């Protein structure tokens, strides 16, 4: 029998591998798009399946912190929330890599932002926005 904990472990491993591809191949859009968009699509399908199967039976919701805690007391819905984070963080990382490439920002400078986005989502996005604001386009 497959458990939420097992799916969580597999999703984390897949996300880590995808982040490694994104970091290693930042300037190879075809490679990173294939990896990120494929995995995000899989996570979205899993998310929709989990939420579709478990939402109606949940006592929680989004109206208060206590409601969210009740919602996430179901391990499957907690997994759904985690898949949501994994998917959106990957999409933000993909955007960072593409935007940096278009602006001529060195992958070496972007890599710490990508790692931060992988680990701490919004903090990595913020770090990239700061890097982007400080970056000067090369003169032509």
N, CA, C and O of each residue as an XYZ file, in Angstrom:
560
protein
N       0.845     -1.188      0.000
C       0.000      0.000      0.000
C       0.889      1.249      0.000
O       1.871      1.338      0.738
N       0.521      2.184     -0.830
C       1.292      3.428     -0.894
C       0.782      4.392      0.170
O      -0.423      4.557      0.364
N       1.719      5.015      0.844
C       1.367      5.935      1.924
C       1.737      7.362      1.532
O       2.532      7.584      0.619
N       1.153      8.315      2.231
C       1.497      9.713      2.008
C       2.981      9.941      2.286
O       3.633     10.716      1.587
N       3.510      9.275      3.293
C       4.930      9.426      3.635
C       5.825      8.928      2.501
O       6.864      9.526      2.220
N       5.429      7.849      1.858
C       6.223      7.309      0.746
C       6.184      8.249     -0.455
O       7.212      8.500     -1.083
N       5.008      8.766     -0.773
C       4.880      9.704     -1.887
C       5.686     10.975     -1.583
O       6.342     11.524     -2.468
N       5.633     11.435     -0.338
C       6.408     12.594      0.097
C       7.891     12.363     -0.186
O       8.560     13.227     -0.752
N       8.393     11.220      0.201
C       9.805     10.895     -0.001
C      10.164     10.860     -1.484
O      11.193     11.402     -1.887
N       9.329     10.233     -2.287
C       9.580     10.162     -3.728
C       9.517     11.551     -4.373
O      10.337     11.881     -5.229
N       8.545     12.355     -3.957
C       8.407     13.703     -4.511
C       9.612     14.560     -4.151
O      10.109     15.315     -4.988
N      10.082     14.450     -2.923
C      11.262     15.212     -2.510
C      12.492     14.824     -3.325
O      13.263     15.685     -3.747
N      12.668     13.531     -3.541
C      13.810     13.058     -4.326
C      13.722     13.565     -5.758
O      14.714     14.030     -6.319
N      12.540     13.477     -6.346
C      12.343     13.958     -7.717
C      12.597     15.465     -7.793
O      13.235     15.940     -8.733
N      12.104     16.209     -6.816
C      12.304     17.659     -6.811
C      13.788     17.991     -6.684
O      14.287     18.866     -7.391
N      14.489     17.311     -5.803
C      15.921     17.549     -5.639
C      16.659     17.308     -6.955
O      17.490     18.122     -7.359
N      16.363     16.205     -7.616
C      17.012     15.909     -8.891
C      16.695     16.984     -9.930
O      17.569     17.385    -10.698
N      15.468     17.440     -9.950
C      15.074     18.478    -10.889
C      15.799     19.790    -10.592
O      16.234     20.482    -11.512
N      15.928     20.132     -9.312
C      16.675     21.334     -8.941
C      18.135     21.224     -9.361
O      18.726     22.208     -9.807
N      18.719     20.048     -9.226
C      20.109     19.859     -9.662
C      20.247     20.074    -11.165
O      21.218     20.678    -11.620
N      19.280     19.583    -11.936
C      19.273     19.813    -13.386
C      19.138     21.306    -13.669
O      19.854     21.851    -14.509
N      18.222     21.960    -12.968
C      18.008     23.394    -13.173
C      19.268     24.198    -12.859
O      19.610     25.128    -13.591
N      19.947     23.849    -11.792
C      21.169     24.566    -11.411
C      22.310     24.274    -12.396
O      23.025     25.185    -12.813
N      22.470     23.016    -12.758
C      23.584     22.629    -13.629
C      23.416     23.106    -15.068
O      24.400     23.357    -15.764
N      22.165     23.229    -15.510
C      21.903     23.567    -16.912
C      21.081     24.848    -17.045
O      20.177     24.924    -17.877
N      21.393     25.849    -16.231
C      20.620     27.088    -16.207
C      20.444     27.724    -17.583
O      19.387     28.282    -17.876
N      21.434     27.648    -18.398
C      21.395     28.317    -19.710
C      20.893     27.402    -20.826
O      20.845     27.816    -21.985
N      20.528     26.191    -20.502
C      20.034     25.253    -21.515
C      18.532     25.100    -21.332
O      18.052     24.136    -20.735
N      17.811     26.066    -21.855
C      16.372     26.172    -21.617
C      15.611     24.909    -22.016
O      14.685     24.505    -21.314
N      15.974     24.298    -23.101
C      15.261     23.101    -23.550
C      15.361     21.987    -22.500
O      14.385     21.286    -22.233
N      16.539     21.834    -21.918
C      16.756     20.799    -20.899
C      15.979     21.141    -19.623
O      15.269     20.299    -19.073
N      16.123     22.390    -19.161
C      15.470     22.762    -17.900
C      13.956     22.806    -18.045
O      13.235     22.412    -17.128
N      13.467     23.282    -19.187
C      12.014     23.286    -19.403
C      11.452     21.869    -19.386
O      10.414     21.608    -18.778
N      12.147     20.963    -20.058
C      11.668     19.579    -20.093
C      11.605     18.999    -18.683
O      10.610     18.378    -18.308
N      12.654     19.200    -17.912
C      12.694     18.643    -16.559
C      11.667     19.302    -15.648
O      10.872     18.617    -15.004
N      11.685     20.629    -15.595
C      10.811     21.339    -14.655
C       9.345     21.174    -15.036
O       8.520     20.838    -14.186
N       9.016     21.404    -16.286
C       7.599     21.353    -16.672
C       7.025     19.942    -16.583
O       5.847     19.770    -16.272
N       7.838     18.948    -16.849
C       7.372     17.568    -16.691
C       7.076     17.263    -15.226
O       6.019     16.722    -14.901
N       8.013     17.613    -14.342
C       7.814     17.310    -12.926
C       6.683     18.149    -12.331
O       5.879     17.637    -11.552
N       6.615     19.416    -12.688
C       5.529     20.257    -12.168
C       4.177     19.734    -12.639
O       3.210     19.757    -11.877
N       4.093     19.269    -13.870
C       2.840     18.675    -14.363
C       2.481     17.434    -13.552
O       1.322     17.243    -13.185
N       3.463     16.603    -13.278
C       3.218     15.417    -12.448
C       2.752     15.821    -11.054
O       1.789     15.254    -10.537
N       3.422     16.790    -10.442
C       3.008     17.268     -9.120
C       1.602     17.851     -9.162
O       0.822     17.641     -8.234
N       1.266     18.581    -10.224
C      -0.072     19.165    -10.343
C      -1.137     18.074    -10.447
O      -2.201     18.183     -9.837
N      -0.855     17.036    -11.211
C      -1.797     15.911    -11.319
C      -1.971     15.203     -9.982
O      -3.087     14.861     -9.589
N      -0.848     14.987     -9.282
C      -0.916     14.355     -7.964
C      -1.698     15.234     -6.991
O      -2.533     14.740     -6.233
N      -1.427     16.525     -7.015
C      -2.116     17.479     -6.149
C      -3.619     17.425     -6.397
O      -4.411     17.319     -5.461
N      -4.000     17.499     -7.671
C      -5.426     17.473     -8.011
C      -6.073     16.167     -7.545
O      -7.201     16.169     -7.052
N      -5.367     15.073     -7.702
C      -5.905     13.786     -7.256
C      -6.075     13.720     -5.748
O      -7.105     13.263     -5.253
N      -5.065     14.176     -5.020
C      -5.123     14.153     -3.555
C      -6.233     15.064     -3.042
O      -7.043     14.657     -2.210
N      -6.265     16.285     -3.536
C      -7.279     17.235     -3.077
C      -8.672     16.763     -3.477
O      -9.615     16.847     -2.690
N      -8.793     16.269     -4.704
C     -10.090     15.766     -5.166
C     -10.603     14.606     -4.325
O     -11.802     14.490     -4.074
N      -9.693     13.759     -3.897
C     -10.092     12.572     -3.137
C     -10.341     12.862     -1.657
O     -11.136     12.170     -1.022
N      -9.670     13.880     -1.095
C      -9.702     14.057      0.357
C     -10.377     15.336      0.852
O     -10.722     15.432      2.030
N     -10.567     16.305     -0.020
C     -11.047     17.615      0.417
C     -12.398     17.547      1.113
O     -12.574     18.118      2.190
N     -13.335     16.863      0.513
C     -14.704     16.846      1.050
C     -14.781     16.204      2.434
O     -15.669     16.549      3.213
N     -13.900     15.308      2.751
C     -13.910     14.648      4.048
C     -13.156     15.397      5.128
O     -13.099     14.952      6.274
N     -12.571     16.546      4.765
C     -11.754     17.285      5.722
C     -12.599     18.211      6.582
O     -13.618     18.744      6.143
N     -12.151     18.386      7.810
C     -12.831     19.326      8.710
C     -12.202     20.705      8.644
O     -12.706     21.646      9.258
N     -11.117     20.836      7.913
C     -10.390     22.102      7.880
C     -10.783     22.990      6.729
O     -11.725     22.710      5.987
N     -10.036     24.073      6.599
C     -10.255     25.051      5.541
C      -9.188     26.115      5.584
O      -8.092     25.886      6.095
N      -9.505     27.290      5.045
C      -8.534     28.373      4.963
C      -8.979     29.635      5.693
O      -8.363     30.687      5.522
N     -10.022     29.558      6.493
C     -10.584     30.753      7.125
C      -9.813     31.215      8.365
O      -9.964     32.358      8.796
N      -9.001     30.348      8.930
C      -8.211     30.713     10.111
C      -7.005     29.793     10.189
O      -6.941     28.771      9.506
N      -6.061     30.166     11.021
C      -4.888     29.312     11.202
C      -5.302     27.954     11.773
O      -4.754     26.921     11.388
N      -6.263     27.963     12.684
C      -6.759     26.705     13.257
C      -7.407     25.831     12.181
O      -7.267     24.608     12.210
N      -8.113     26.449     11.236
C      -8.731     25.692     10.134
C      -7.674     25.064      9.237
O      -7.814     23.923      8.795
N      -6.618     25.821      8.975
C      -5.531     25.286      8.145
C      -4.859     24.124      8.871
O      -4.540     23.106      8.257
N      -4.645     24.278     10.174
C      -4.049     23.193     10.963
C      -4.931     21.950     10.908
O      -4.424     20.835     10.782
N      -6.240     22.133     11.001
C      -7.163     20.994     10.922
C      -7.104     20.360      9.532
O      -7.108     19.135      9.403
N      -7.050     21.188      8.503
C      -6.958     20.685      7.133
C      -5.716     19.823      6.961
O      -5.774     18.732      6.395
N      -4.596     20.328      7.456
C      -3.335     19.617      7.282
C      -3.107     18.524      8.315
O      -2.035     17.920      8.343
N      -4.076     18.261      9.151
C      -3.960     17.118     10.060
C      -4.151     15.806      9.300
O      -3.780     14.740      9.792
N      -4.728     15.885      8.108
C      -4.840     14.725      7.215
C      -3.506     14.614      6.463
O      -3.153     15.533      5.724
N      -2.758     13.516      6.630
C      -1.450     13.403      5.982
C      -1.501     13.561      4.460
O      -0.560     14.081      3.860
N      -2.585     13.117      3.838
C      -2.696     13.247      2.388
C      -2.878     14.702      1.969
O      -2.295     15.137      0.976
N      -3.673     15.451      2.710
C      -3.840     16.870      2.387
C      -2.577     17.657      2.721
O      -2.252     18.627      2.037
N      -1.869     17.247      3.761
C      -0.570     17.852      4.057
C       0.388     17.597      2.889
O       1.121     18.497      2.478
N       0.380     16.390      2.364
C       1.179     16.065      1.180
C       0.763     16.951      0.008
O       1.616     17.443     -0.731
N      -0.541     17.157     -0.163
C      -1.010     18.042     -1.228
C      -0.425     19.439     -1.082
O       0.015     20.040     -2.063
N      -0.420     19.952      0.139
C       0.184     21.255      0.387
C       1.664     21.259      0.055
O       2.176     22.233     -0.498
N       2.348     20.191      0.386
C       3.777     20.095      0.103
C       4.030     20.039     -1.401
O       4.961     20.675     -1.894
N       3.210     19.286     -2.132
C       3.343     19.231     -3.590
C       3.135     20.617     -4.207
O       3.791     20.984     -5.182
N       2.219     21.366     -3.623
C       1.961     22.741     -4.053
C       3.241     23.564     -3.913
O       3.635     24.260     -4.849
N       3.885     23.489     -2.761
C       5.144     24.214     -2.540
C       6.222     23.767     -3.520
O       6.889     24.598     -4.137
N       6.390     22.468     -3.661
C       7.434     21.964     -4.556
C       7.227     22.469     -5.974
O       8.175     22.907     -6.626
N       5.988     22.408     -6.455
C       5.688     22.815     -7.831
C       5.953     24.299     -8.042
O       6.628     24.684     -8.997
N       5.428     25.126     -7.158
C       5.579     26.563     -7.367
C       7.012     27.031     -7.165
O       7.462     27.937     -7.866
N       7.731     26.445     -6.239
C       9.137     26.809     -6.076
C       9.943     26.459     -7.330
O      10.818     27.222     -7.741
N       9.648     25.308     -7.937
C      10.331     24.944     -9.178
C      10.004     25.935    -10.296
O      10.887     26.301    -11.073
N       8.768     26.363    -10.384
C       8.404     27.338    -11.413
C       9.109     28.669    -11.188
O       9.521     29.322    -12.147
N       9.250     29.074     -9.937
C       9.981     30.310     -9.627
C      11.456     30.141     -9.999
O      12.057     31.047    -10.576
N      12.035     28.997     -9.674
C      13.429     28.734    -10.038
C      13.636     28.753    -11.543
O      14.629     29.294    -12.030
N      12.712     28.172    -12.275
C      12.777     28.179    -13.740
C      12.759     29.616    -14.253
O      13.546     29.972    -15.130
N      11.875     30.432    -13.715
C      11.804     31.828    -14.126
C      13.127     32.542    -13.828
O      13.629     33.295    -14.662
N      13.684     32.307    -12.650
C      14.944     32.954    -12.283
C      16.031     32.610    -13.300
O      16.735     33.496    -13.784
N      16.166     31.330    -13.619
C      17.204     30.894    -14.554
C      16.996     31.522    -15.927
O      17.954     31.979    -16.550
N      15.767     31.549    -16.397
C      15.481     32.122    -17.717
C      15.705     33.629    -17.726
O      16.286     34.173    -18.666
N      15.244     34.294    -16.683
C      15.399     35.742    -16.599
C      16.878     36.119    -16.503
O      17.328     37.056    -17.163
N      17.619     35.398    -15.694
C      19.053     35.677    -15.541
C      19.788     35.470    -16.854
O      20.659     36.263    -17.211
N      19.445     34.417    -17.570
C      20.076     34.155    -18.861
C      19.792     35.293    -19.841
O      20.694     35.749    -20.544
N      18.555     35.745    -19.888
C      18.173     36.837    -20.792
C      18.874     38.139    -20.425
O      19.130     38.968    -21.298
N      19.186     38.327    -19.156
C      19.841     39.556    -18.692
C      21.357     39.443    -18.642
O      22.039     40.412    -18.305
N      21.891     38.280    -18.970
C      23.331     38.099    -18.961
C      23.938     37.992    -17.570
O      25.117     38.290    -17.376
N      23.139     37.570    -16.609
C      23.644     37.395    -15.242
C      24.314     36.026    -15.158
O      23.746     35.023    -15.591
N      25.494     35.989    -14.614
C      26.272     34.752    -14.518
C      25.520     33.671    -13.738
O      24.949     33.945    -12.682
N      25.523     32.449    -14.259
C      24.927     31.334    -13.508
C      25.548     31.165    -12.122
O      24.886     30.700    -11.194
N      26.820     31.544    -11.984
C      27.473     31.435    -10.673
C      26.810     32.352     -9.649
O      26.745     32.020     -8.466
N      26.323     33.496    -10.099
C      25.640     34.417     -9.197
C      24.209     33.970     -8.911
O      23.672     34.226     -7.833
N      23.608     33.309     -9.874
C      22.217     32.876     -9.735
C      22.098     31.621     -8.874
O      21.091     31.425     -8.194
N      23.108     30.783     -8.903
C      23.047     29.508     -8.181
C      22.671     29.653     -6.704
O      21.808     28.909     -6.240
N      23.276     30.575     -5.938
C      22.849     30.708     -4.538
C      21.364     31.086     -4.404
O      20.687     30.649     -3.474
N      20.877     31.892     -5.332
C      19.454     32.263     -5.307
C      18.578     31.041     -5.570
O      17.534     30.869     -4.939
N      19.008     30.197     -6.503
C      18.252     28.981     -6.799
C      18.245     28.034     -5.597
O      17.218     27.436     -5.276
N      19.384     27.905     -4.945
C      19.451     27.045     -3.754
C      18.536     27.598     -2.664
O      17.817     26.845     -2.008
N      18.568     28.907     -2.476
C      17.669     29.520     -1.492
C      16.204     29.303     -1.853
O      15.379     29.049     -0.975
N      15.879     29.401     -3.125
C      14.498     29.187     -3.558
C      14.085     27.748     -3.302
O      12.962     27.489     -2.867
N      14.974     26.822     -3.565
C      14.687     25.407     -3.288
C      14.425     25.179     -1.806
O      13.490     24.469     -1.435
N      15.243     25.774     -0.974
C      15.142     25.520      0.462
C      14.129     26.411      1.183
O      13.439     25.963      2.099
N      14.045     27.681      0.760
C      13.254     28.652      1.509
C      12.389     29.534      0.615
O      12.103     30.679      0.967
N      11.968     29.012     -0.541
C      11.045     29.665     -1.457
C      11.155     31.176     -1.583
O      11.998     31.676     -2.327
N      10.313     31.908     -0.863
C      10.273     33.364     -1.029
C      11.600     34.065     -0.736
O      11.878     35.105     -1.334
N      12.416     33.536      0.153
C      13.720     34.155      0.439
C      14.626     34.068     -0.785
O      15.380     35.000     -1.062
N      14.560     32.970     -1.512
C      15.346     32.831     -2.739
C      14.857     33.760     -3.832
O      15.652     34.348     -4.565
N      13.537     33.890     -3.937
C      12.969     34.831     -4.913
C      13.442     36.251     -4.595
O      13.846     36.994     -5.490
N      13.387     36.617     -3.320
C      13.829     37.942     -2.896
C      15.314     38.144     -3.188
O      15.709     39.203     -3.676
N      16.129     37.151     -2.899
C      17.564     37.250     -3.180
C      17.803     37.464     -4.669
O      18.648     38.271     -5.056
N      17.063     36.744     -5.501
C      17.231     36.925     -6.942
C      16.788     38.319     -7.371
O      17.445     38.942     -8.205
N      15.698     38.811     -6.821
C      15.221     40.164     -7.168
C      16.283     41.217     -6.806
O      16.480     42.186     -7.540
N      16.952     41.020     -5.686
C      18.025     41.943     -5.290
C      19.190     41.825     -6.263
O      19.713     42.840     -6.725
N      19.606     40.595     -6.581
C      20.681     40.388     -7.555
C      20.317     41.040     -8.881
O      21.139     41.729     -9.486
N      19.117     40.829     -9.321
C      18.640     41.383    -10.589
C      18.697     42.917    -10.566
O      19.102     43.536    -11.551
N      18.297     43.523     -9.458
C      18.309     44.988     -9.341
C      19.731     45.531     -9.337
O      19.974     46.629     -9.838
N      20.667     44.779     -8.780
C      22.050     45.237     -8.691
C      22.870     44.972     -9.970
O      23.918     45.578    -10.193
N      22.366     44.064    -10.784
C      23.113     43.650    -11.973
C      23.083     44.746    -13.035
O      22.050     45.357    -13.307
N      24.232     44.964    -13.610
C      24.322     45.883    -14.745
C      24.515     45.077    -16.004
O      25.371     44.194    -16.070
N      23.721     45.382    -16.992
C      23.842     44.677    -18.269
C      25.194     44.992    -18.884
O      25.664     46.126    -18.791
N      25.831     44.004    -19.513
C      27.127     44.268    -20.144
C      26.977     45.301    -21.261
O      25.998     45.283    -22.007
N      27.951     46.194    -21.368
C      27.880     47.213    -22.422
C      28.217     46.588    -23.773
O      29.010     45.653    -23.883
N      27.593     47.137    -24.765
C      27.764     46.571    -26.121
C      28.588     47.472    -26.961
O      28.840     47.169    -28.127
